[in-house]
C-alpha cells in the first residue's frame, strides 16, 4: 500500500472529515442522511490517517509526489 495522499491533501481530508462527521451528528434525526454523512466522514479521516485513498489508486492520482 503506497502512499498517494500528500500533506496538504491529508490535512484537508482530516478537517473536512471531522466537519462531515459532525454534520452526521447534527442530522441524526434523518437516519439515512446521518448514516451517509457518518460513513463519508469516517472514510475521509481514515484515508487521511493512512495516507492512502483507494479511489485515488484506481484513478491514478498521487498527491504525495508533489511535495
Secondary structure as GFF3:
##gff-version 3
##sequence-region A 1 67
A	DSSP	alpha_helix	7	26	.	.	.	ID=ss1
A	DSSP	alpha_helix	31	50	.	.	.	ID=ss2
A	DSSP	alpha_helix	54	59	.	.	.	ID=ss3
A	DSSP	three_ten_helix	64	66	.	.	.	ID=ss4
###
